[in-house]
Amino acid sequence: MARVRNKKWVVNSKPGFAGRASVLEYLGRYTHKIAISNYRLASLKDGRVTFTYCDRKAGDVKKVMSLIVEKFIQRFSWHILPKGFIKIRHFGLFSTRTKQTKIALVRASFGEKQQSKPAKLTIAEVIFQTTGRHIHLCPCCKEGFMVVVKKIPPARGSPNALLKTVNASWL
C-alpha cells in the first residue's frame, strides 16, 4: 500500500464529447453496472462462453464474442474489488443517502438549471412509456381495459387440503 500511495498518478481527464452533462450520465452508467448482465450471455458450449458487447470504436455496433471459459472468468474477475475497497456507487457522490443533494450541487457547478422533480409514475405508466404496451389492455379483444375489482385472499392450508374439503362436500 505504501508503494502505491507514494506513486505519482497522472489522470487523463478530457471533456465529454456531448458536453458537460454527458460526463455525469457516463459516470452514472459506469458506476452502477455489473461486469456483464445476464441478457448479454448467449451460450456456454464446448468450453466457450459466447456473449454480446457494444463496440464503441466501430460506432456503438453490437457484436458477438466467444472466449474460452478460463479467459472469460479472468476478464470477469478484473471487475471484482480487492478486500477493503468500496464500490464507488456506495460511497461519496453516488452514495444512496446523499446522492440527490450532491448531484444537484455538481449540476449547479456545471451551470445547469435546477430540475423539478419528475412526477411519480405508476408501474403501468412506466411499462407503457418504455415498451409502448398497456398492461391493463384486454388480451382477448385488445379494446377494453381490465381493472382490479376485488382481490381474493388465498385459501388457508395447502391446495390439496382445499380440494379434499371441496370433494368431501360434494358427497
C-alpha positions as CSV (number, residue, x, y, z in Angstrom):
1,M,0.0,0.0,0.0
2,A,2.8,2.4,0.8
3,R,4.4,1.9,-2.6
4,V,1.1,2.6,-4.3
5,R,0.4,5.6,-2.1
6,N,3.8,7.2,-2.9
7,K,3.4,6.7,-6.7
8,K,2.7,9.8,-8.7
9,W,-0.6,9.3,-10.5
10,V,-1.5,11.0,-13.8
11,V,-5.2,11.4,-14.5
12,N,-6.0,11.7,-18.2
13,S,-9.2,13.9,-18.0
14,K,-10.8,15.0,-21.2
15,P,-14.1,16.9,-21.7
16,G,-17.1,14.8,-22.7
17,F,-17.9,14.6,-26.4
18,A,-21.6,15.6,-25.8
19,G,-20.9,18.4,-23.3
20,R,-20.5,18.6,-19.6
21,A,-23.8,16.9,-18.8
22,S,-22.7,13.8,-20.6
23,V,-19.9,13.3,-18.0
24,L,-22.4,12.7,-15.2
25,E,-24.5,10.5,-17.4
26,Y,-21.4,8.4,-18.2
27,L,-20.3,8.1,-14.6
28,G,-23.8,7.1,-13.5
29,R,-23.9,4.3,-16.1
30,Y,-20.3,3.2,-15.4
31,T,-20.6,3.1,-11.6
32,H,-24.0,1.4,-11.4
33,K,-23.5,-1.6,-13.7
34,I,-22.1,-5.0,-13.0
35,A,-19.4,-6.6,-15.1
36,I,-21.8,-8.3,-17.5
37,S,-25.6,-8.6,-17.4
38,N,-27.3,-12.0,-17.8
39,Y,-29.1,-11.0,-21.0
40,R,-25.8,-10.5,-22.8
41,L,-24.7,-14.1,-22.2
42,A,-25.7,-16.0,-25.3
43,S,-24.3,-19.5,-24.7
44,L,-21.9,-21.9,-23.0
45,K,-20.8,-24.7,-25.3
46,D,-17.7,-26.7,-25.8
47,G,-15.9,-24.8,-23.0
48,R,-16.5,-21.4,-24.6
49,V,-18.7,-18.5,-23.3
50,T,-20.4,-16.5,-26.1
51,F,-21.7,-13.0,-25.2
52,T,-22.7,-9.8,-26.9
53,Y,-20.9,-6.5,-26.4
54,C,-21.0,-3.0,-27.8
55,D,-18.0,-1.9,-30.0
56,R,-17.6,1.8,-29.2
57,K,-14.8,2.3,-31.7
58,A,-17.0,1.0,-34.5
59,G,-19.8,3.4,-33.7
60,D,-21.6,1.5,-30.9
61,V,-22.2,-1.6,-33.1
62,K,-23.4,-4.7,-31.2
63,K,-21.1,-7.6,-31.8
64,V,-20.7,-11.2,-30.5
65,M,-17.5,-12.5,-28.8
66,S,-16.6,-16.1,-27.8
67,L,-13.9,-16.8,-25.2
68,I,-12.7,-19.9,-23.6
69,V,-14.2,-20.2,-20.1
70,E,-10.9,-19.5,-18.3
71,K,-10.3,-16.3,-20.3
72,F,-13.9,-15.2,-19.6
73,I,-13.5,-15.8,-15.9
74,Q,-10.2,-13.9,-15.9
75,R,-11.8,-10.9,-17.6
76,F,-14.8,-11.1,-15.2
77,S,-12.6,-11.2,-12.2
78,W,-10.9,-7.9,-13.2
79,H,-14.2,-6.3,-12.0
80,I,-14.1,-7.9,-8.5
81,L,-12.8,-5.4,-6.0
82,P,-10.0,-6.4,-3.6
83,K,-10.8,-6.8,0.1
84,G,-11.1,-3.4,1.8
85,F,-12.1,-1.4,-1.4
86,I,-15.6,0.1,-1.7
87,K,-17.7,0.4,-4.8
88,I,-17.9,4.0,-5.8
89,R,-21.7,3.8,-6.1
90,H,-21.9,3.1,-2.3
91,F,-19.5,5.9,-1.4
92,G,-19.1,9.6,-2.0
93,L,-21.0,11.3,-4.7
94,F,-23.1,8.3,-5.6
95,S,-23.9,7.0,-2.1
96,T,-27.6,6.4,-1.7
97,R,-28.1,8.6,1.3
98,T,-26.7,11.8,-0.2
99,K,-26.9,11.2,-4.0
100,Q,-29.7,13.6,-4.8
101,T,-28.1,16.5,-2.9
102,K,-24.6,16.0,-4.2
103,I,-25.6,15.5,-7.8
104,A,-27.7,18.7,-7.6
105,L,-24.6,20.5,-6.4
106,V,-22.5,19.1,-9.2
107,R,-25.1,20.1,-11.8
108,A,-25.2,23.6,-10.3
109,S,-21.4,23.9,-10.6
110,F,-21.7,22.9,-14.3
111,G,-24.2,25.8,-14.6
112,E,-27.3,23.6,-15.2
113,K,-30.7,24.8,-14.1
114,Q,-32.4,23.2,-11.1
115,Q,-34.5,20.3,-12.4
116,S,-38.0,19.9,-11.0
117,K,-38.8,16.5,-9.5
118,P,-40.5,14.3,-12.1
119,A,-44.0,13.1,-11.3
120,K,-44.2,9.7,-9.7
121,L,-45.5,7.2,-12.3
122,T,-47.4,4.0,-11.7
123,I,-45.8,0.8,-12.8
124,A,-48.3,0.6,-15.6
125,E,-47.3,4.1,-16.8
126,V,-43.6,3.2,-16.7
127,I,-44.1,0.0,-18.6
128,F,-46.2,1.9,-21.2
129,Q,-43.5,4.6,-21.6
130,T,-40.7,2.1,-22.0
131,T,-42.4,-0.7,-24.1
132,G,-45.4,1.0,-25.7
133,R,-47.6,-1.8,-24.3
134,H,-50.6,-1.2,-22.0
135,I,-50.6,-3.9,-19.3
136,H,-54.3,-3.3,-18.5
137,L,-55.4,-3.8,-22.1
138,C,-57.7,-6.8,-22.5
139,P,-55.5,-9.6,-24.1
140,C,-58.5,-11.0,-25.9
141,C,-60.3,-8.1,-27.6
142,K,-57.5,-5.5,-27.4
143,E,-60.1,-2.8,-26.8
144,G,-61.2,-2.7,-23.2
145,F,-59.1,-2.1,-20.1
146,M,-59.1,-4.6,-17.2
147,V,-59.5,-3.2,-13.8
148,V,-59.0,-4.9,-10.4
149,V,-62.4,-5.0,-8.7
150,K,-61.6,-7.2,-5.8
151,K,-58.6,-9.2,-4.6
152,I,-59.5,-12.7,-3.3
153,P,-57.1,-13.8,-0.5
154,P,-55.6,-17.2,-0.9
155,A,-57.3,-20.1,0.9
156,R,-55.7,-21.3,4.1
157,G,-53.8,-24.6,4.0
158,S,-52.4,-26.5,1.1
159,P,-54.3,-26.7,-2.3
160,N,-54.7,-30.4,-1.7
161,A,-56.4,-29.9,1.6
162,L,-58.8,-27.5,-0.1
163,L,-59.6,-30.0,-2.8
164,K,-60.3,-32.7,-0.2
165,T,-62.7,-30.3,1.6
166,V,-64.5,-29.4,-1.7
167,N,-64.7,-33.1,-2.8
168,A,-66.0,-34.2,0.6
169,S,-68.7,-31.5,0.4
170,W,-69.9,-32.9,-2.9
171,L,-70.5,-36.4,-1.4
